[in-house]
C-alpha cells in the first residue's frame, strides 16, 4: 500500500480527470453555489440594520500664549481623554441617556437588566483619535450605532455635549485643585517663615551688642574706651604726683627751718622747692619735645610749675622777713605764723581736692575697665553668635525662598484658573455636527454578497467532492486498467447514436443555461445590494 501511495504521489496532476469530475458534478456544484449564496445574501436582508452617526471634535489650543499664562492642568491629552471617556461611559451617565432617549426598547421584553443595556451601549460607542505627523492628538471622532438613524444622530449629539462639558469641568476642577493645593502649601510656608522670623528677632533681641553687624561699632567703641582709659590713667598719675608734691609742701611748711638739710642729709625748704621746680621743668621740656601744649600732661605740669613757683616766692618772702626780724621769726616758729598757717591751709585744700580727684579717677578707671571687658567679651562671643545667627538666617532664607516661589506659583495658578473659567484654555470644539446616516453601517449587503459568493463556492466544492467520494462507480478507463491484473489487448469503442448526440447537446446547453442563471442571479442580487443596501 505504501508503494501504491508513492506511485500516486509521484504521478503528475491529471487535469483531465478533474474536468471529468466537473462535467459529472456541475449541477450539484451550481445548485450548492446558488443555495449558499442565497442563504448568506438573504441573511443580510433579514438582520436588523444599524446606522452609525459620527462627529468630529477639534482639540483647540489655548488662546493665551503659554509665555503669559502657564496652564496648571495635566498636559497629557490622551490620558485626560481616557479619563473623560471613563467618566462619560460610566453606568450612571449611560443609564441616564438610555432612560432619557428610550434606547433599546426591545430589550424590555427580553428582560435585559440595566447593566446589560449599559454594556450593549458601550459596544455601540466608538472613539477614534486623530493624530498629526508628530503623533500629537489634534482631534477625535465619536461614533454611535443604532437601529434608527435619528436615534444614532441624537445619541451622538448627547455624547458630544458630554465630552465638551466634561472637558471644561475637568480642566476647571484640576486647575482649582492645583490652586487650592498651592494655597495650602503657601499658608504652611507663611507660618514657617513667621516662625523663622520670630526666632531671628528673638535671637537679635537677646544678643544686642554682640551681633556680627555690630562688630565694627564694637571695635570703634572699644578703641574709644581704651583711649579714654589711657587718658584717665595718665590723669590719675598726674593727680598722684600732685598729691605727693602737695604733701611735701605741707611738710616743708610745717617743718620750716633756716637750715637747708635734714638730719638724713636730704634737702628741705627752699632747696627742695628749687629741686622740685627743676624736675618739673625738665619733665615739661621732655614732654614738649613730643607733644603739643594741648596735651593733658603738659597742661598739668604747667599748672604744677606755676603753683611751685608761687610757693617758692611765698617761701622766699617769708625767709626774707625772718632774716630781717629774727625775734619775730622766733615767735613765728614758736607760736605759729598766720601767713604760714594760711599757706598750709591752702595747700591742704589743694591736697584734699587732689585726693578727691584721685578717687574719682580711680572709680572712672574701674568703670572703664569694666566696659572694656564687656566689649571685649562681646567681641569674643561674636564668632559663636555669628554661627548661631548664620544657622537661623539660613533657615529663614530657605523659608523665604520657598514662600516666594510658592507665592509666584499660586499667583500663576490663580491666573490659569481664571483663564479656564473664561474658557480661554485648551477646549474641545465640535467641528462637524453629528451626521444623519442615510444607509445602514451594518450589515454591508454588498460585502455580504461577496462573502455569500465565497461561501457558495466552498459549499459547492464540498458537495461535489463529497458526492464524488461516495460514488463507487468507475468513470475512467485508466482506473479500470490499473485494477486489472492482465493487460488490455483490445478496446470496444463507444457507439454514439444520433439520439445520444442530441441528448449530449441538450445536456451541454442545460449546463450552460444553469450556469448563466446562477451567475445572473448573483449579479442581480449584488447590484440590488449595491443600489438598495
C-alpha positions in Angstrom: 0.0 0.0 0.0 2.7 2.5 0.8 4.3 1.8 -2.6 0.9 2.5 -4.4 0.6 5.8 -2.5 4.1 6.7 -3.5 3.2 5.9 -7.1 0.1 8.1 -6.9 2.1 11.0 -5.3 4.8 10.7 -7.9 2.2 10.9 -10.7 1.7 14.4 -12.3 -1.6 16.3 -11.9 -4.3 14.7 -14.1 -6.2 17.8 -15.3 -8.5 15.7 -17.5 -9.7 13.7 -14.5 -10.8 16.8 -12.7 -12.5 18.1 -15.7 -14.4 14.9 -16.0 -15.5 15.2 -12.3 -16.6 18.8 -13.0 -18.7 17.7 -16.0 -20.3 14.9 -14.0 -21.0 17.0 -10.8 -21.6 20.5 -12.1 -25.4 20.5 -11.4 -24.7 19.8 -7.8 -22.0 22.4 -7.7 -24.2 25.1 -9.3 -27.1 24.3 -7.1 -25.0 24.4 -3.9 -23.4 27.6 -5.0 -26.7 29.2 -5.6 -28.2 27.9 -2.3 -25.1 29.0 -0.3 -25.2 32.4 -1.8 -28.9 32.8 -1.2 -28.5 31.9 2.4 -25.8 34.4 3.2 -27.2 37.1 1.0 -30.7 36.6 2.4 -29.4 36.8 5.9 -28.1 40.3 5.1 -31.6 41.4 4.4 -33.0 39.7 7.5 -30.5 41.1 10.0 -31.7 44.3 11.6 -29.9 47.3 10.1 -27.7 49.5 12.3 -27.0 53.2 11.4 -23.7 54.8 12.5 -23.7 58.6 13.3 -20.4 60.3 13.8 -19.0 63.7 14.7 -15.5 65.3 14.7 -14.3 67.2 17.7 -11.4 69.5 17.3 -8.9 70.0 20.2 -8.2 73.7 20.3 -5.1 75.0 21.9 -5.2 77.8 24.5 -5.8 81.3 23.0 -3.5 82.8 25.6 0.2 82.2 24.9 2.0 80.0 27.4 4.6 82.7 27.9 2.0 84.9 29.6 -0.1 82.3 31.4 1.1 78.8 32.0 -1.7 76.2 32.3 -1.8 74.3 35.5 -3.6 71.2 34.3 -2.4 67.9 33.0 -0.8 68.3 29.6 -1.3 64.6 28.7 -4.3 65.0 26.4 -4.5 61.3 25.8 -4.5 60.4 29.5 -7.1 63.2 30.2 -9.2 62.0 27.3 -9.2 58.4 28.6 -10.2 59.7 32.0 -13.1 61.7 30.5 -14.1 58.7 28.4 -14.3 56.5 31.5 -16.4 59.1 33.3 -18.8 59.5 30.3 -19.1 55.8 29.8 -19.8 55.2 33.5 -23.0 53.4 34.4 -24.7 56.5 35.8 -24.2 58.6 32.7 -25.2 55.9 30.3 -28.3 54.8 32.2 -29.4 58.4 32.2 -29.1 58.6 28.4 -30.8 55.3 27.9 -33.8 56.3 30.0 -34.0 59.8 28.6 -33.9 58.7 24.9 -35.7 55.4 25.5 -32.9 53.3 24.0 -33.1 49.6 23.5 -36.9 49.4 23.9 -37.0 45.8 22.6 -34.7 44.8 25.5 -37.6 45.2 28.0 -39.5 42.3 26.5 -36.3 40.2 26.7 -35.9 41.0 30.4 -32.4 42.5 29.9 -31.0 44.2 33.0 -29.8 47.8 33.0 -26.2 46.7 33.4 -26.6 44.6 30.2 -28.1 47.6 28.4 -25.1 49.7 29.5 -22.7 47.1 28.2 -24.6 47.0 24.9 -24.4 50.8 24.6 -20.7 50.8 25.3 -20.2 48.4 22.5 -22.2 50.7 20.2 -19.9 53.7 21.1 -16.6 54.0 19.3 -14.0 56.8 19.7 -11.2 57.2 17.2 -8.2 59.6 17.8 -6.8 61.8 15.0 -3.1 62.4 15.1 -0.8 64.7 13.1 2.6 63.9 11.6 4.2 64.4 15.1 1.8 61.8 16.7 0.1 64.6 18.6 -3.7 64.4 19.1 -5.4 67.1 17.2 -9.0 65.8 17.1 -11.1 62.7 17.7 -14.2 61.2 16.3 -17.2 59.9 18.2 -19.4 57.3 16.6 -22.6 55.6 17.8 -24.5 52.9 16.1 -28.3 52.3 16.5 -31.2 50.7 14.6 -32.6 54.1 14.0 -30.7 56.8 12.1 -32.3 59.7 14.1 -31.6 58.0 17.4 -28.0 57.4 16.4 -27.6 61.1 15.5 -29.3 62.2 18.7 -27.2 60.0 21.0 -24.0 61.2 19.2 -25.0 64.7 19.9 -25.5 63.9 23.6 -22.2 62.2 23.8 -20.5 65.2 22.0 -22.1 67.6 24.5 -20.9 65.4 27.4 -17.3 65.3 26.1 -17.2 69.1 25.7 -18.8 69.9 29.0 -16.8 67.2 30.9 -13.5 68.5 29.4 -14.3 72.1 30.6 -15.3 70.8 34.0 -12.3 68.5 34.4 -9.9 71.3 33.4 -11.6 73.8 35.8 -11.6 71.3 38.6 -7.9 70.3 38.1 -7.0 74.0 37.9 -8.9 74.8 41.1 -7.4 71.8 42.9 -3.9 72.9 41.9 -4.7 76.4 43.1 -6.1 75.2 46.4 -3.1 72.9 46.9 -0.7 75.7 46.3 -2.7 78.0 48.6 -2.5 75.4 51.4 1.2 75.0 50.9 1.6 78.8 50.8 -0.1 79.1 54.1 2.2 76.4 55.6 5.2 78.2 54.2 3.9 81.5 55.6 3.7 80.0 59.1 7.1 78.5 58.8 8.5 81.9 57.6 6.8 83.6 60.5 8.4 81.2 63.0 11.8 81.7 61.4 11.3 85.5 61.6 10.3 85.2 65.3 13.4 83.1 66.0 15.7 85.6 64.3 14.0 88.5 66.0 14.3 86.8 69.5 17.9 86.0 68.9 18.8 89.6 67.9 16.9 90.9 71.0 18.8 88.5 73.3 22.2 89.3 71.7 22.1 93.1 71.3 25.6 94.4 71.1 27.4 91.2 70.0 25.8 90.7 66.6 28.1 90.3 63.6 26.6 93.5 62.1 27.7 95.4 65.3 31.4 94.2 65.2 32.7 97.4 63.6 30.8 99.7 66.0 32.0 97.5 69.0 35.6 97.8 67.8 35.2 101.6 67.5 33.6 101.9 70.9 36.3 99.6 72.4 39.1 101.7 70.9 37.4 104.9 72.3 37.1 103.3 75.7 40.7 102.2 75.7 41.8 105.7 74.7 39.6 107.2 77.4 41.1 104.6 79.9 44.6 105.6 78.9 43.7 109.3 79.5 42.2 108.5 82.9 45.3 106.6 83.9 47.5 109.4 82.8 45.4 111.9 84.7 45.5 109.6 87.7 49.3 109.5 87.6 49.4 113.3 87.3 47.0 113.7 90.3 49.0 111.3 92.4 52.2 113.3 91.6 50.3 116.4 92.5 49.3 114.8 95.8 52.9 113.8 96.6 54.0 117.3 95.8 51.4 119.0 97.9 52.2 116.6 100.8 55.8 117.6 100.5 55.0 121.3 100.5 52.8 121.0 103.6 55.5 119.0 105.3 58.0 121.7 104.4 55.8 124.4 105.7 55.3 122.6 109.0 59.0 122.0 109.4 60.2 125.3 108.2 63.7 125.8 109.2 66.5 128.0 108.1 68.8 125.1 107.6 68.6 123.5 104.2 69.4 120.0 105.3 67.5 117.3 107.1 69.2 115.1 109.6 69.5 112.4 106.9 71.2 114.8 104.6 68.3 115.4 102.2 67.4 118.9 101.0 64.5 120.7 102.5 63.0 124.1 102.4 63.9 126.4 99.6 66.5 123.9 98.1 63.8 121.2 98.0 61.4 123.6 96.2 64.1 124.6 93.7 64.9 120.9 93.1 61.3 120.1 92.6 60.9 123.0 90.3 63.9 122.0 88.3 62.5 118.5 88.0 59.1 119.7 86.8 60.7 122.0 84.2 62.8 119.1 82.9 59.7 116.9 82.6 57.9 119.8 80.8 60.8 120.1 78.3 60.9 116.4 77.7 57.1 116.2 77.0 57.2 119.4 74.9 59.6 117.7 72.5 57.0 115.0 71.8 53.6 116.6 72.3 51.8 119.9 71.8 50.8 122.4 74.5 47.2 120.9 74.5 48.4 117.6 75.8 46.9 117.0 79.2 50.2 116.1 81.0 51.8 119.3 79.6 49.0 121.4 80.9 49.1 119.7 84.3 52.9 120.3 84.6 52.5 123.9 83.7 49.9 124.3 86.5 52.2 122.5 88.9 55.2 124.7 87.9 53.1 127.8 88.4 52.0 126.6 91.8 55.5 125.6 92.8 56.9 129.0 91.6 54.2 130.7 93.6 55.0 128.6 96.7 58.7 129.4 96.3 58.0 133.1 96.0 56.0 132.9 99.3 58.7 130.9 101.0 61.4 133.3 99.8 59.3 136.2 101.1 58.9 134.5 104.5 62.5 133.7 104.8 63.5 137.3 103.9 61.1 138.5 106.6 62.5 136.1 109.1 66.0 137.3 108.2 65.1 140.9 108.7 63.3 140.3 112.0 64.8 137.4 113.9 62.7 137.9 117.0 59.5 137.8 115.0 60.8 134.8 113.2 61.4 133.0 116.5 58.0 134.0 117.7 56.5 132.7 114.5 58.3 129.4 114.9 57.3 129.2 118.5 53.7 130.4 118.2 52.9 129.8 114.5 53.0 132.3 111.7 49.5 133.3 110.4 50.8 133.6 106.9 52.4 130.2 107.1 49.3 128.8 108.6 47.2 130.3 105.7 49.6 128.7 103.1 49.3 125.4 104.9 45.5 125.6 104.8 45.6 126.5 101.2 47.9 123.6 100.4 45.7 121.3 102.5 42.7 122.3 100.5 44.5 121.6 97.3 45.6 118.2 98.7 42.0 117.3 99.6 40.9 118.3 96.1 43.7 116.2 94.6 42.7 113.3 96.8 39.1 113.6 95.7 40.2 113.8 92.1 42.3 110.7 92.6 39.2 108.8 93.9 37.1 110.0 91.0 39.8 108.9 88.6 40.1 105.5 90.2 36.4 104.9 90.1 36.3 106.1 86.5 39.1 103.7 85.6 37.3 100.8 87.3 34.1 101.6 85.3 36.1 102.0 82.1 37.9 98.7 82.6 34.5 97.0 83.2 33.2 98.5 80.0 36.4 97.5 78.1 35.9 93.9 79.5 32.3 93.9 78.5 33.1 94.9 74.9 36.0 92.5 74.7 33.6 89.8 75.8 31.2 90.8 73.1 33.9 90.6 70.5 35.0 87.2 71.9 31.4 85.9 71.8 30.8 87.3 68.3 32.0 84.1 66.4 29.6 81.9 68.3 26.8 84.4 67.8 27.7 84.7 64.2 27.4 80.9 63.7 24.1 80.7 65.5 22.7 83.7 63.6 24.0 82.1 60.3 22.1 78.9 61.1 18.9 80.9 61.9 19.4 83.1 58.8 20.0 80.1 56.6 16.7 78.6 57.7 15.0 82.0 57.3 16.4 82.4 53.8 15.2 78.9 52.8 11.8 79.6 54.2 11.7 83.0 52.4 12.8 81.5 49.1 10.2 78.7 49.4 7.5 81.2 50.3 8.4 83.5 47.4 8.4 80.5 45.0 5.0 79.2 46.2 3.6 82.8 46.1 4.6 83.1 42.5 3.2 79.7 41.6 0.0 80.4 43.4 -0.5 83.7 41.5 0.2 82.0 38.2 -2.2 79.2 39.2 -4.9 81.7 40.0 -4.4 83.4 36.6 -4.6 79.9 34.9 -7.8 79.1 36.9 -9.3 82.4 35.8 -8.3 81.6 32.2 -10.0 78.2 32.5 -13.2 79.8 33.9 -13.2 82.2 30.9 -12.8 79.2 28.6 -9.6 80.6 27.2 -7.6 77.3 27.8 -7.5 74.1 25.8 -11.0 73.1 24.9 -13.0 70.8 22.6 -15.0 72.3 19.8 -17.4 70.3 17.6 -16.1 70.7 14.1 -18.7 68.7 12.3 -22.2 68.2 13.7 -23.5 64.6 14.2 -24.3 63.1 10.9 -27.6 61.7 9.9 -26.8 58.3 8.2 -28.8 57.5 5.1 -27.5 54.0 4.7 -27.0 51.4 7.4 -23.5 50.7 8.5 -24.4 47.1 9.3 -25.0 44.9 7.6 -23.0 45.9 4.5 -25.1 44.0 2.0 -22.7 44.3 -0.9 -19.9 43.0 1.3 -22.3 40.2 2.4 -22.9 39.4 -1.3 -19.2 38.9 -1.8 -19.0 36.8 1.3 -22.0 34.8 0.0 -20.2 34.0 -3.2 -17.3 32.7 -1.3 -19.5 30.6 0.9 -21.4 29.2 -2.1 -18.2 28.3 -3.9 -16.9 26.5 -0.8 -20.3 24.8 -0.3 -20.5 23.7 -4.0 -16.9 22.2 -3.8 -17.7 20.4 -0.6 -21.0 18.9 -2.1 -19.4 17.9 -5.4 -16.4 16.5 -3.8 -18.5 14.6 -1.2 -20.7 13.0 -3.9 -17.6 12.0 -5.9 -16.0 10.5 -2.9 -19.1 8.5 -2.1 -19.7 7.3 -5.7 -18.1 3.8 -6.1 -18.6 3.6 -9.9 -15.7 3.7 -12.3 -15.8 6.5 -14.7 -12.3 6.4 -16.1 -10.7 3.7 -18.3 -7.3 4.4 -16.8 -8.6 3.4 -13.3 -10.1 0.3 -14.8 -6.7 -0.7 -16.4 -5.0 -0.1 -13.1 -7.4 -2.5 -11.4 -7.0 -5.3 -13.9 -4.2 -7.8 -13.3 -3.7 -8.5 -17.1 -3.0 -6.3 -20.0 -5.8 -5.0 -22.1 -5.4 -6.3 -25.7 -8.3 -4.6 -27.4 -11.0 -1.9 -26.6 -14.6 -1.7 -27.8 -15.3 1.9 -28.9 -18.3 3.7 -27.6 -21.2 3.6 -30.0 -22.9 7.0 -30.2 -26.3 7.2 -31.8 -27.9 10.4 -33.1 -30.3 10.3 -30.1 -27.2 10.2 -27.8 -25.7 13.2 -29.6 -29.0 15.1 -29.2 -29.1 14.3 -25.5 -25.4 15.3 -25.1 -26.1 18.6 -26.9 -29.2 19.3 -24.7 -27.3 18.4 -21.6 -24.5 20.8 -22.5 -26.9 23.6 -23.2 -28.7 22.9 -20.0 -25.5 23.1 -18.0 -24.6 26.4 -19.7 -28.1 27.8 -19.0 -27.9 26.7 -15.4 -24.5 28.4 -15.0 -25.8 31.6 -16.6 -28.9 31.6 -14.4 -26.7 31.2 -11.3 -24.3 33.9 -12.4 -27.2 36.2 -13.4 -28.9 35.7 -10.0 -25.7 36.5 -8.1 -25.0 39.6 -10.3 -28.6 40.9 -9.9 -28.6 40.3 -6.2 -25.2 42.1 -5.8 -26.5 45.0 -7.9 -29.6 45.2 -5.8 -27.5 45.1 -2.6 -25.3 47.9 -4.0 -28.3 50.1 -5.0 -30.6 49.4 -2.1 -28.1 48.4 0.6 
